[in-house]
Every structure is written in C-alpha cells, then in structure tokens.
Amino acid sequence: MTELRDTLARSGELLLHPGKVLLPEGPRSGMAIVVRDGRFAEVDTAERVGERNPHLTPIALPQYLLMPGFIDAHTHLTQSLGKSLVFGEPSEIFRRIWVPLEGSLDERMVYLSAKLAALECLRGGFTTAVDAGTRSAGHIGALVRAARETGLRSVVGLICNDLGGAAVVPDRETILKNAADHLAAFRDDGLVHPSLAISIPEVASDRMLADISAMAGDAGAIFQTHVNEHLVAVERSLVANGRRPLEHLAHVGALGRHVLIAHSTLVTPHELNLLRDTGTAVAYNPVASLWKGNAIAPALQMAALGIRFGLGTDGTRADGFRLMDAAEGLQRAGFGLATGDSSCGGGWLWLDHATTQAADSVGLADITGAIRAGLAADFLLIDLDRPEFTPSHDLPWELVRYGNRDQIDAVFTAGKLRLWQGWPVDWDARALLAEVRDATADAIARAPIQRVHKPSIEHRALGHFA
C-alpha cells in the first residue's frame, strides 16, 4: 500500500485504471482516466485512452471506485473548536455560542480552527467546502491560508453585515470596498473561490442585501445567507417586515441563480415557487436538522419542482457518506413514511446532490463535481474490497447506505494526492492536533459563550437526564 501511495503522490501525468468509475450516467467498468495539470484530461475506455497515451504507464486500481469528491454546500470552518458545545442546546445557537466564539478568535486561532475543519472535510471525502463566512475580526486571510495548505477547494464567504452579528461591523462604504477587494483577490485563484455573505437577512439593511447580492452576481460569485431556519426568526421577520425572510429577500431583489440559501427548513408552497422561479439554490443540511431540532427542508419536493440544491454539513459531521444517508433518511422519516414512499429519491438522487448538483448549486459546475474531461481532478478512491460492498447489486444505493469515510483510501484535489487513508501526505496533521488541544481551552474560556445546558457528564452527576 505504501508503494501505491507513493505512485499516486508523484507529480506529472497519471493514467489510472480503476475497477469502476462513477460517471454522471452511473458506475462504469473498463474505463481509464488521465490526470494532467490538475484536471481530468481524458475519461474514456481503457483501450482508447491507452492507444492515445502509449508513453504513460497505467496504474492498476482493480479494487477501487474512482468517484467525484463530495461538495459540502454549507459549513463554518471557524467553528471547529466549539464542536460539542452546541449539543443539546435550543435553537439559534449562533447567538449564544458561535458569534461569541468566532468573534473572540485571534488570527492564530482562526488559522488552527480552519485547518482542523479542512482536515476533517478531506477525511470525510469532501474535496470542496463552502464556508459561510467567519465572524472573526478581519482574519479571513488566516482561514484562506489554512484551506490552501490542506488542499481543500474552498468557497470563502466574506461577511457583509451592516446591522450587527459579527465581531466588527464597518460602515457601508467600507463593507462595499472590502467586498470588492475580496472578489478581486480570488477571481482567478485555482483553489479558493470568493463569495459574499450576510449571516441572516435581519442583520443587514434592505439596501445592503440588494447591493451585496447584486455585487456577487455581477462578479460570477455566489451570495450566501441563512434563511427560514428557525421559527423565531420567521416570526421576527413577519413582525418587522410583514413578510417571511425568504419572501423579504425576494421583495428586495436579492434572490437569483447566484444565491445560495442555507437551510430553508420552514418554507411555504409560495416560497418554494419563489426558489424555483428565481433559480435560487438551497443548501440542505440534514444533520443540522437532526442535531439542532430544526424542521426538515422538503428536499424531495424541491427536487420534484426543479429547485437546485446541494447537501451541506453546517459544520456538524464531516463525513460525506453519512451526510447522504442522513439526507435520505430524514426525507423518509419526515415525508416518505406518511406517503408510503419507499424510495425517497433513490440512491442516485443523493449521490447526485452530494456531487454534481451540489457543484451547480454553489457556482462551481464548470470547475468540479463530476468525472468529466476538462474539470478539476477532485476525486476519491473508494476501496470496494470491503464486506459492506460485497456482494454488490446496486452501487449507488450501497454508497448511500453502506459507505463510510474509513473506506476512502485516497483524496485528490486539483490532481494532487492530499490524503492517504485518512492522513495528509505532505504535512504533519498530528502536530496540528496537538497544538489545537493545547490552545483550545484558553480560547473557549475567553469567549463570552452562554450555554443553556451543562455538559452531559455534569447532568449525569446531578441526576439530570434532560
């Protein structure tokens, strides 16, 4: 296995002969892939690829599935140091935990948090992650550096709130200048893609919502915001504006194909029509619904209506396989059981929305998300020589139901091997973990976090189990 790792890690062209390839039309055998200059140069039958490339030595991978890397359509790279602090907490944890924590992080802690989160993403098979924007005080450069060092393809949101909800809230002109600078800084970057974000609609003026959305759209970037996630936020919007949050975004002209809405767990039929008619995309975050007690976004109905959506973790658990399983399982529990739907979209739907459709939803359809000539070589090698995949009768369903991150042997982004069997090949992840352990306690102690519940071990000691 060490020899195979070293072969895959070498620079230059690679000619791969995997046992199976997950193509947009389904799994195929007898295929070959040429990786050149960070992209898929050729995807064709092994015979034809071999004839065109006699100078390349094939790398035989008979036990492996070569598939697109997963795309995390919504996450928070600077929340990894908090993790289980939010378990068992009531809604709107961002107000009591995430905003205070992120706002207290200095540049070094932003870097450590983002690098830890990026490592977890890659270990879980995510070759791309969409960061919704750090609320820290101007340390986005540290986040970008961490993502770049790990090799995680990243869509990096810049928070543009003008009414609060971040450590620093500049004046309008400064926000617009910072937004323009952010878009320009990564316009032609090969691995980092700029995005503009407003945390939730109520922390920005109507004018700022419209302007930031338009600025992102004009630059070919995405505009991100959290919408219709919590009942209390929907009710606040109704009182303040006479409209639900998603309706209000439509009212101010902030929706469109360049917009990515996180959650949309509480959507009316009218709002679903707004999403469909404007081409607005959604990040469906099923594990967040399970862990936070949110409602369930009607993803199957969105698919039936042609609403664009990808799967996101919301920073919960970085495992692309378990994310797909949660996505399908939550639709079954929330909607399928009541209607006798025994398929709930089928295995292929969830694979598609974790890869190709996710790439479209986050504005990267021309860059990644599929095994196709011309796209970035962001892919996984999955070991199929496992009990979970033996015997194999329906690989898409098996990947959704039986897949797990420990079956991922190799993670590539931009044609470069980044992880082998869960660990980086060119930097010391163990040293990162040690530094995070040493530094986190003080960082958490400094943050003005307000928890409603004590840690579970304290509940047990006190005889409380709620």
N, C-alpha and C positions, 0 to 999 in steps of 0.2 A: 504493500500500500504506500510506503514511503517513496518508492520508485515512481509510482503513478502520480503521486502528489508533485514530485519534483518535475516530472514530464509536463504536467498541466501548468505548472508555475513558470515555465520557461517563456522568455519573450519571443516575439515573432509570430509567424503564422501557425495556426493549429488546424489539423484535419482530424475531426472527431467522428468516430463510428459508434454511436450509442446503440443499445439494443432497441430502444424506442425513442421517438421524438414526439413531443406534444405540439402539434401544429394547430393553426386556427381551425382547421376542419376536423381535428381529432388526432388520436395517437397513431403513429405510423412506424412500421419497421422497415429496415433496409435503406435507411436514409444516412446521409453524411452531411456534415456541417464544416464549412471553412470559416475560421475566425481570423480576421485580418484588420489591423489598425483600429482595434476596439469595436469592430462591427461584424455582423454576420455577412460575410462576403458571398457565400453560396449556401443554399439549402436545396438539396436535390437528392436523387437516388445515389447510392454509394458508387454504382457503376459509372454514372455520368460525371460525378464530381472527381472520381479517380482518374478518368480519361483526361479531364481538363487540368489536372494538377499532378502530373507524374513526378514532380520534384518534391512533393510532400509525403512524409511517412505517416500513414494512418495511425491514430491512437485508438485501439480497440477498447470499447466500453460495453461489452455484451450484457452486463447485469444492470446497466443504468438506464433510467429515463432522463432525457435531456428536456427540460421544460422551462418556460419563461419564469423569471423571478417574480415573486409576489410584489404587489404595489400596495403599500399602506396609504390609503387615501386620506387619512386624518390621524395625526399624532401630535405629541408635545415632547420634543426632545429634551427640554429643560425641566421636566417633571420627574425624571427617573430617580432622583434622590429621595422623593417622598413616598413613592410606591404604596405600601400597605397602610400609610397614614390615613388613607381615604376609605379603607374597608369598613363597611357597616355604617357609614355616615349618611345623613339625609341629603336631599337634593341641593344643588348649587354649591357643591364643594369648592368650586373655583373661588368663590368669595371668601371663604374661611381658611382655605388651605393653599390652593395653587397661586393666587395672586400674592398673598403674603410670602410664600416660599420663593417664588421666582423673583419677586421684587427685591428680596434680600440677598440674592446671589451676586457675588463679585465675579470678575472676569474669569478667574481660575475655576470657580465652582460651576459657572456656565459651561466652560470647556469640559470639565470632568463629567458633568451630567449629560451633556450632549454626546460625548464619546461613549459613555456607558450605554446610553439609549441606542446609539447607532450600532454598537456591537450586538446588542440584543436583537435589533432588527435583522441584521445579517444572519445571526444564528437561527432566526426563525424563518429564513428564506425570503425576507423582504430585500429586494435589490434597490427599491425606491421607497422613500418615505416622504410624505407631505407634512411638513411642520407648520402648525397653525400660527406660529409667531410667539417668540418668547416675550414675557412681560418684564424681563430684567432691564436694568438701566443701561441701555446702549451697548450691550456686549454681544450683538449678533455676529460680529466677526469671530468671536471665540467659538460660537456654535458652528459656523461655516468651516472653520479650521478643523474642528473635531470630525465633522462629517466627511470632509475631504480626506483626512488622514486614514479613516477606516475604509474609504472607497464606497460609501453609501451614496447612491444617487439621491439627491435631495431637492425638494421644492421648499424653499425657505421663505416663510411669510414674514413681512415687516408689519408690526402692529402700528396702525394709524388712527387710534382712538383720539378724539379731541374733547371727550367729556368724562374721562376717568378710566379706571380699570387696568392701569399699568403703573409701573414704578415711576415713570416720567411721562408727563403729558405736555408736549410742547404746544406752542401756538400754531395757528392754522398754516401760516406760511412756512414755518419750519417743518411741519409734517409733510406738506406737499413737496418741499425741496428734498427731504430725506427719502420720500417715496420715489421721486425721480432718480435720485442718486442710486438707490437700491436696484431699481430696474436696469439702470445703465451698467452697473458694476458687474452683473452676471448675465448680460444679454447674450454673449457668445461663449459662455462657460460650458465646458463639456460634461460637467458632473453636477454643478449647482445651478438651479433654475429659480429665478426670482418670482416672488408672489407678494401681493399686498393683502393685508388682513385687518379686519375690525373685529374685536373679540365677540361682541354681541351687538345687535343694532342699537340698543339703548345707550351705549357708551360713545356714540358718535352722533353729531348733528345730522339732520337730513341732507344738508349740503355736502358734508364730508362723505357720507355714504355714497351719494351720487357721484361725487368727484373721484373718489378713490376707485370705485368700481369702473368708471369710465377710463381712468388712467391705466388701470391694469389691462382692460380690454384693448385699448389702443396700442399697448406695448406687446400684445400677444401673450400676456401673463394671466394667471388666474387671480380672482378676488375671492377671499375666504371669509366666512363668518359662521358663528354658531347660531342656529335659528330653530325655534319651536322645539326646544329640548325639554324644558321644564314647564309645568303648568303655571307656576307662579310668574314666570317671565311672560308667558302668553297673556296672563291676566293683567300684568303691569302695562303691557303694550295696548291692550284693549282700553284700559282706563286713560292712558296718556294720549293715545292717538285715535282711538275708535276703530283700530284695525289690529289684527293679529300680526306678529313680527314678519312673517313671510309676505302677508298682504301689504304690510308697510314698505318692505323693500321693493315690491312691485310698484307701489304708489310713487316712490321717489325715483324710480327708474334705475334701480341698482341690480336687477336680475339680467340674465343673458347666458349665452353659451360659455362665456369666460368665467362664470361664477360657480363656486363650489360651496354648497351649503352643508355644514356638518349637522348630523342628527336627523332633523325633520321627523321626529318621533310622534309629534302631535300635529297632524296635518288633516285638514278637511278636504272633501272632494273638490271644492273650489280651489284650494291651494295646490292640490295635485295637478289640476288643469293649468295653474299658473306655471308650475315647474315644467310641464310638458310643452306648453305653448311658447315659453321663453327659451327653452333648451337648457335651462339651468340644471347643473349636476348636483348630486347628493352623495355624501359620504355616509354609508350605512354602517353603524358601529354597534354590532350585536352584543359584543362582550360588555361594552359600556352599559347597555340596557340591563344586562344580567347583573352586573356588579353594582350599579348605582340605582337600580329600581326604576329606571326610566320606562316610558312606554316603548313599544316596538314599532320602528318605522315599517310601513307597509311595503316592503321591498318587492314582493311578488306582484302587487298591484302596480308598483312603479314600472316593473319590467313589462307588464302587460300593456301599460299605457305608452311605452317607449320613452320613459323618463330615464335619463342617463344616471348611472350610479356605480360607485366602486365600494369596496369594503375597507373599513378603517378600524384601527385598534383603539383610538382615542388614548393611547398610552397605557392600555391595560395589560395586555399579554402579547409578547412578540413571538407569535407562532402562526405562520400563515395557514397551516393545515387546520389547526384548532379554530382559527378565525372562520374558515369556510364551514366547518362543522357547526359552529355556533350560529352562523348566518342562516344555514338551512334549518337547524334545529329550532331556532327561535321563531322562524316563519311557520314551522309545523305546529309548535305549541300555541302560538298566538293566533294563527289563522287556519292552518290546514286541518287541525282536529275538528274544528267547528263546521267545516265544509266537506269533510270526507276526502280531502286532497292528500292522496298517499304519496305523491311525488314531490310536491313543494318545489317545483322548478327543475328537479333532476340534477344529477351531479355536474353536468356540463355547465349549467347556468352559473353555478357558484364558482367553478374554475374560471369561467369567462370574466365574471365581475371581480375576481381577485387579480386578474392579469390584464387582458386586452381591454375590456370595458373600463377597468379602473384607469388604465393609461389614458383613454379618451376623456374620462371624467376629470382628470387632473391636468389636462392640457398637454400630455406627452405622447399622444397617439402616433406622431411622426418620429418619435425617438425610441420608444421602448414598449414593452408589453406583449410581444409575440416573437416567435422564432420565424423571422422573415428577413430575407436578404435586404440589406440597407439599414436595418435597425441596429441600435446598440446591442452588443453581445452581453446582455444582462440575463444570466440563466443559472439554473441549478442542475446538479447531477444527483438524482434520487436513486438510492440503492433499492432495486426491486427484488433482490435476493434475500427477502425477509419473510418471516411467517405471515405477516399482515397482508402481503401481496401474493400469497401462494395458497390455492390456485388463483389465477386472475381471470375474471369473466367480464368485468366492466370497469376498466381502469379509472375513468373519471369519477365514478361513484366511490371507488376504493380510495382514491386520493382524498376525497372529501371526508369519508367516514373512518378510514384506517390510517391516513397519513399523519406523521408527527415529525417534529424538527430533527429528532435523532436519526431519521432516515436520510437526511441531507448530507451527502459527503462533501460536495463542492459548491461554493457560491462564487459566481463571477459577476463583476460589473465592468462595463466598458472593455470587455475582452480580457480582463485580468483576474486571475485567481485571488480572491480576497480571504476566504476561509476554507480550511480543510478539516472536515469532521468537527466542526463547531468552533475552531480556533483560528485566529489570524495567522497568515503565513509570513508576514513581514513586519510585525510589531508585537510587543510584549503585552498581551492582554492581562496576564496575571499581575503585572506591576500596576496596571490601571486599577484592577480590583482592590489591590492592597491600599493604594492611595485613596480610593473612594471610601473604603472602610475607615481609614484614619481621619478623613476630613468631614465626613457626613454629620456626625453627632454635633459638632460645633455649629455647622451650617444650619441644622434644624433648630438647634437651641436659640440661634439668633433671630430666626424668623418668627414674626408675631402670628403664629398659626393658632386657630381656635377650633378645637375638636369638640364635637358634641358627646361622643362616646369615648370611654377609656379603651386602651388596648385590650384585646380579648383575654389575655392572660390575667389582667387586673380584674376584669369582670368575673373570671372564674374564681379568683382568690376571694372576691367579695360575695360569691354565691349568686352573681347575676349572670343570666344567660341570654338576655335580650340584646 
